[in-house]
């Protein structure tokens, strides 16, 4: 226990403030790790889950079939999918409208795992700062652009789809027997 005299000396000399200043000056000349951030980017681990992007096949067509399984798997409900039939090939479905609200996304990766055709991927993008949060609501076009930037090596389109398209076109040109109404 300090004596009354030593407590008075500490109060007059502000010893706690001097101890704090010594600690501050000891750390002020140590180089900080974050000083090099804008010039040197971090190396990210292989399983890093950044912003979700859309992928394309090697012929440039998008992989998404508009099944909306990613929307169903999303725990934060930040994905909206509106699917439609492709006007050129009526047997093929596409995502007519795809919206991802990055401000709500928790980057869990459930949508990537739920996608049956591997149309979604987690990019290494982590610099999404903006002045307006409406810029963080991404549509299909923006997601495809990010996918092209981060995944330039594209998967080849599976051959069975070309065979199915050829069969459909052949059946379209052939004549089908007329359907008759059954009287009930």
C-alpha positions in Angstrom: 0.0 0.0 0.0 1.4 3.4 -1.0 2.0 6.0 1.6 0.2 9.3 1.6 3.3 11.1 0.4 3.9 8.8 -2.6 0.3 9.2 -3.7 0.7 13.0 -3.5 3.9 12.9 -5.6 2.1 10.7 -8.2 -0.8 13.2 -8.3 1.5 16.2 -8.7 3.7 14.7 -11.4 0.8 13.0 -13.2 2.7 9.6 -13.3 -0.2 7.7 -15.0 -0.2 10.2 -17.9 3.6 9.9 -18.2 3.4 6.1 -18.3 0.8 6.4 -21.0 3.0 8.8 -23.0 6.0 6.4 -22.7 3.9 3.6 -24.0 2.6 5.7 -26.9 6.1 6.9 -27.9 7.3 3.3 -27.8 4.8 2.2 -30.4 4.7 5.4 -32.5 7.8 4.5 -34.5 6.9 0.9 -35.2 5.9 0.4 -38.8 2.2 -0.6 -39.1 1.1 -3.6 -41.2 -1.8 -1.7 -42.8 0.4 1.0 -44.3 1.1 -1.1 -47.4 -2.6 -2.1 -48.1 -3.5 -0.1 -51.2 -0.2 -0.9 -52.8 0.0 -4.6 -51.8 -3.1 -6.7 -51.9 -3.6 -9.6 -49.4 -3.1 -13.2 -50.6 -6.5 -14.8 -49.9 -6.9 -18.5 -48.9 -8.3 -20.8 -51.6 -11.7 -21.2 -49.9 -12.3 -17.4 -49.6 -15.9 -16.5 -50.2 -16.2 -13.0 -51.7 -18.9 -11.5 -53.9 -21.0 -14.0 -55.8 -20.6 -13.9 -59.6 -22.2 -15.6 -62.6 -20.2 -17.8 -64.9 -20.4 -18.5 -68.7 -19.6 -21.4 -70.9 -16.7 -21.2 -73.4 -19.0 -20.2 -76.2 -20.2 -17.1 -74.2 -23.6 -18.3 -73.1 -24.5 -18.0 -69.5 -24.8 -21.1 -67.4 -27.7 -20.0 -65.2 -31.0 -21.9 -66.1 -33.2 -19.9 -63.7 -34.1 -22.7 -61.4 -34.1 -20.4 -58.4 -32.5 -23.0 -56.1 -30.0 -20.3 -55.0 -32.9 -18.1 -54.0 -34.4 -20.9 -51.9 -31.0 -21.7 -50.3 -30.2 -18.1 -49.3 -30.7 -17.6 -45.6 -30.7 -13.8 -45.9 -33.1 -13.6 -48.8 -30.8 -11.4 -50.8 -31.3 -13.2 -54.2 -34.2 -12.7 -56.5 -34.6 -14.9 -59.6 -37.3 -14.5 -62.3 -37.1 -17.4 -64.8 -38.5 -17.5 -68.3 -38.3 -19.6 -71.4 -35.6 -18.8 -73.9 -37.3 -17.2 -76.9 -35.0 -18.9 -79.4 -35.2 -22.4 -77.8 -38.5 -22.9 -76.0 -37.3 -26.0 -74.2 -34.5 -24.1 -72.5 -35.1 -22.0 -69.4 -33.1 -18.9 -68.6 -32.9 -16.4 -65.7 -34.8 -13.4 -67.2 -34.0 -11.3 -64.2 -31.4 -12.0 -61.5 -30.7 -9.6 -58.6 -28.2 -9.9 -55.8 -28.3 -7.4 -52.9 -24.7 -7.5 -51.6 -25.7 -5.3 -48.6 -27.8 -8.2 -47.3 -25.5 -11.1 -48.3 -23.7 -12.9 -45.5 -21.3 -14.6 -47.9 -22.2 -18.1 -46.6 -21.8 -19.8 -50.0 -25.1 -21.8 -49.8 -26.2 -20.4 -53.2 -23.0 -21.6 -54.8 -23.5 -25.1 -53.3 -27.2 -25.2 -54.3 -26.6 -24.4 -58.0 -27.1 -27.6 -60.0 -25.2 -26.3 -63.1 -22.3 -24.5 -61.3 -23.5 -21.1 -62.6 -22.4 -19.3 -59.5 -19.0 -18.9 -57.9 -17.5 -16.9 -55.0 -15.0 -14.4 -56.3 -11.9 -13.0 -54.5 -13.5 -9.5 -54.6 -13.5 -7.8 -51.3 -13.2 -4.2 -52.2 -16.8 -3.3 -52.7 -16.8 0.1 -50.8 -19.1 2.7 -52.4 -20.7 6.0 -51.4 -24.2 4.8 -52.4 -25.5 1.5 -51.2 -27.8 1.2 -54.2 -24.7 0.5 -56.2 -24.3 -2.8 -54.3 -27.6 -4.2 -55.7 -26.1 -6.2 -58.6 -28.1 -7.4 -61.6 -27.3 -10.3 -63.9 -25.2 -8.1 -66.3 -22.9 -6.8 -63.5 -22.5 -10.4 -62.1 -21.5 -11.7 -65.5 -18.9 -8.9 -65.9 -17.4 -9.8 -62.5 -17.4 -13.5 -63.5 -15.6 -12.7 -66.7 -13.0 -10.7 -64.8 -12.3 -13.3 -62.1 -12.9 -16.5 -64.0 -11.6 -16.0 -67.5 -11.0 -19.8 -68.0 -14.4 -21.1 -68.9 -15.9 -24.6 -68.8 -16.8 -26.3 -72.1 -20.5 -26.6 -72.7 -21.6 -30.2 -72.1 -22.2 -32.1 -75.4 -25.6 -33.5 -74.4 -27.2 -30.1 -74.7 -26.3 -29.8 -78.3 -27.8 -33.2 -79.0 -31.0 -32.3 -77.2 -31.3 -29.0 -79.2 -30.8 -30.9 -82.5 -33.4 -33.5 -81.5 -35.9 -30.8 -80.5 -35.3 -28.9 -83.8 -35.8 -32.2 -85.8 -39.0 -32.9 -83.9 -40.2 -29.4 -84.4 -40.0 -29.8 -88.2 -41.6 -33.2 -88.4 -45.4 -33.5 -88.4 -47.2 -34.7 -85.4 -50.6 -36.5 -85.6 -53.5 -34.2 -84.8 -54.9 -34.4 -81.3 -58.6 -35.3 -81.1 -60.9 -34.1 -78.4 -62.4 -36.9 -76.2 -66.1 -36.3 -75.4 -66.9 -36.8 -71.8 
